[in-house]
Every structure is written in structure tokens, then in C-alpha cells.
């Protein structure tokens, strides 16, 4: 798969009103499931998302420490 979204487009994707974005990963952060809304706002097809690291949808300005905190919290079952 060629990553067609490896850059920041400066185009805002409005959050769909009344919708919930859901994705599931394994313990290594590999996407195992996503709902239709998550797929649509990601800009990728479900086939491009499943089996890939969740980082595929991470904005490059998001600090790695935010994800470390999230994974530490999840692993401690909080």
C-alpha cells in the first residue's frame, strides 16, 4: 500500500455529528477493526486500515508521549 496520506493536507475533516469513531487494535497497536465512520473520516479504505499500525492515522504533530500515556493507561486496565 502506498501511503497517500503521509503529509498534512491542511484540509479539515469535520467530525460527523451524532457519530462515534471506533477502532480496535491488538496489544501492539495494529488495527483489527474499525467502524464505517472511522473508515470514512480516516481517508483510507477498511482494507488499507486493517492490519496496519494505528499510527497510520496519527497526525504528525501529535506528541509520542500522548500515545505512551494512552498505552500505559490501557495496559494498567484503567
Backbone bond lengths (Angstrom), bond angles and torsions (degrees), N, CA, C in turn:
res aa  C-N    CA-C-N  psi(-1)  N-CA   C-N-CA  omega(-1)  CA-C   N-CA-C  phi
1 X - - - 1.448 - - 1.516 109.19 -
2 X 1.270 116.89 131.55 1.459 121.17 173.50 1.517 108.08 -89.86
3 X 1.333 115.89 127.78 1.460 119.51 -177.37 1.515 109.63 -75.78
4 X 1.319 116.00 100.09 1.462 121.40 -178.44 1.515 112.46 -77.40
5 X 1.348 116.99 -4.18 1.458 121.39 -176.70 1.530 111.06 -121.50
6 X 1.309 117.80 32.49 1.457 121.17 -176.46 1.530 111.88 -77.74
7 X 1.281 117.52 5.80 1.452 121.75 179.67 1.522 109.13 -130.47
8 X 1.308 116.05 163.39 1.463 120.96 175.75 1.520 106.74 -90.72
9 X 1.327 116.28 123.31 1.466 120.71 -173.01 1.523 113.60 -84.14
10 X 1.337 117.31 -13.16 1.460 121.96 -174.05 1.523 111.46 64.43
11 X 1.339 117.28 17.40 1.455 121.79 175.30 1.520 108.23 -109.70
12 X 1.325 115.22 119.89 1.448 120.19 -179.55 1.520 110.27 -74.36
13 X 1.329 115.42 136.13 1.466 121.21 173.62 1.521 106.52 -104.24
14 X 1.335 117.76 105.95 1.458 119.14 -177.15 1.522 111.50 -62.94
15 X 1.330 114.63 139.72 1.455 120.39 178.85 1.524 108.46 -69.76
16 X 1.336 116.95 130.01 1.468 119.00 -177.42 1.532 112.52 -67.86
17 X 1.321 117.02 120.77 1.466 122.31 -179.21 1.519 110.40 -59.61
18 X 1.326 115.37 134.76 1.454 120.48 176.66 1.517 114.63 74.28
19 X 1.304 118.38 8.61 1.467 122.38 -178.51 1.520 109.98 -111.37
20 X 1.301 115.84 159.37 1.456 122.51 177.75 1.514 107.81 -125.24
21 X 1.323 115.59 131.90 1.464 120.11 177.06 1.522 108.22 -91.79
22 X 1.320 116.51 126.36 1.457 120.80 -178.56 1.514 109.31 -129.38
23 X 1.319 114.55 130.30 1.464 120.30 170.12 1.515 107.17 -139.57
24 X 1.311 115.28 150.49 1.462 121.41 176.83 1.512 107.50 -125.93
25 X 1.343 114.69 144.70 1.456 119.64 177.07 1.519 109.38 -129.92
26 X 1.326 114.35 165.71 1.454 118.16 169.83 1.530 107.30 -83.50
27 X 1.331 117.63 -175.33 1.464 120.29 -176.05 1.526 113.13 -70.80
28 X 1.309 117.58 -8.69 1.467 120.99 176.31 1.531 112.05 -98.59
29 X 1.340 117.07 2.33 1.458 120.27 178.08 1.517 114.00 86.37
30 X 1.332 117.94 15.10 1.461 122.22 178.92 1.531 108.20 -88.57
31 X 1.317 115.96 128.61 1.460 121.17 -176.34 1.527 110.03 -66.55
32 X 1.347 115.08 127.32 1.457 121.01 177.89 1.528 111.96 -112.83
33 X 1.330 116.77 -16.40 1.468 121.35 -179.49 1.519 108.72 -159.44
34 X 1.324 115.52 147.73 1.464 120.82 167.82 1.521 107.94 -151.08
35 X 1.328 115.49 147.90 1.458 118.77 178.23 1.534 109.86 -84.82
36 X 1.330 115.50 172.37 1.463 120.77 -176.56 1.520 112.43 -58.86
37 X 1.344 116.95 -39.61 1.466 120.29 -178.45 1.527 111.38 -65.61
38 X 1.334 116.40 -41.11 1.461 120.29 178.14 1.523 109.86 -62.24
39 X 1.322 115.70 -45.47 1.471 120.12 178.75 1.529 110.52 -58.40
40 X 1.320 116.26 -47.39 1.466 120.36 -175.87 1.527 112.17 -62.59
41 X 1.326 117.43 -45.11 1.470 119.22 -176.24 1.531 111.51 -76.92
42 X 1.330 117.45 -21.48 1.469 120.30 -178.51 1.525 112.59 -70.33
43 X 1.326 116.50 -28.44 1.456 119.82 -175.44 1.521 113.11 86.26
44 X 1.310 116.71 -0.10 1.455 122.29 177.72 1.517 109.59 -110.38
45 X 1.320 116.55 160.71 1.454 120.00 171.10 1.519 108.07 -82.77
46 X 1.315 116.06 160.82 1.469 120.47 177.65 1.531 110.16 -57.99
47 X 1.319 116.93 -39.01 1.460 120.60 179.17 1.535 111.98 -63.10
48 X 1.326 116.71 -31.87 1.461 120.65 177.52 1.523 111.86 -76.67
49 X 1.321 117.84 -24.87 1.461 121.85 -177.33 1.526 113.31 -86.85
50 X 1.335 117.23 -47.71 1.463 121.29 -175.58 1.527 109.74 -62.57
51 X 1.321 115.11 129.04 1.463 120.49 179.99 1.523 114.47 90.64
52 X 1.337 116.41 -2.69 1.466 120.65 179.36 1.525 109.89 -104.73
53 X 1.318 115.15 157.37 1.460 120.27 175.05 1.526 109.28 -62.55
54 X 1.338 115.92 141.13 1.466 120.46 178.98 1.531 110.67 -60.40
55 X 1.312 117.18 -18.81 1.470 120.67 177.64 1.528 112.38 -60.93
56 X 1.323 117.34 -14.66 1.464 120.47 179.34 1.526 111.03 -58.41
57 X 1.324 117.44 -27.20 1.466 120.47 -179.15 1.530 112.56 -106.82
58 X 1.310 116.80 7.03 1.476 120.58 -178.54 1.523 110.55 -78.07
59 X 1.307 116.06 131.89 1.467 120.89 175.18 1.523 107.95 -69.73
60 X 1.327 118.44 137.48 1.466 120.25 -176.76 1.528 114.49 -63.06
61 X 1.329 118.28 -18.48 1.459 120.55 177.98 1.526 113.06 -85.18
62 X 1.324 117.61 -6.73 1.468 121.03 179.23 1.527 108.45 -73.05
63 X 1.317 117.48 122.08 1.472 119.12 -176.63 1.535 111.20 -69.75
64 X 1.329 116.79 138.31 1.467 120.55 177.63 1.522 112.81 -55.54
65 X 1.329 118.02 -28.55 1.464 120.67 -179.51 1.531 112.18 -62.33
66 X 1.333 117.78 -29.21 1.471 120.61 177.98 1.524 110.19 -64.90
67 X 1.320 116.35 -39.22 1.460 119.77 179.73 1.522 111.28 -76.06
68 X 1.316 117.08 -33.33 1.461 119.41 175.67 1.521 109.19 -61.55
69 X 1.344 116.76 -44.72 1.460 120.91 178.53 1.525 110.08 -60.06
70 X 1.333 116.83 -45.52 1.460 120.51 -179.31 1.530 110.89 -60.19
71 X 1.345 117.22 -48.56 1.466 120.15 -178.38 1.523 111.37 -66.33
72 X 1.323 117.06 -39.15 1.473 119.53 176.85 1.531 110.20 -61.04
73 X 1.339 116.60 -41.55 1.461 121.57 179.92 1.530 110.63 -65.55
74 X 1.310 116.98 -45.24 1.468 120.42 -179.57 1.529 111.18 -64.94
75 X 1.320 116.20 -42.54 1.471 119.55 -178.42 1.531 111.96 -66.59
76 X 1.328 116.87 -26.69 1.463 119.78 177.81 1.528 110.76 -88.27
77 X 1.342 116.67 5.38 1.464 123.85 177.96 1.519 113.44 60.31
78 X 1.329 116.46 33.89 1.472 120.69 176.36 1.507 109.64 -98.64
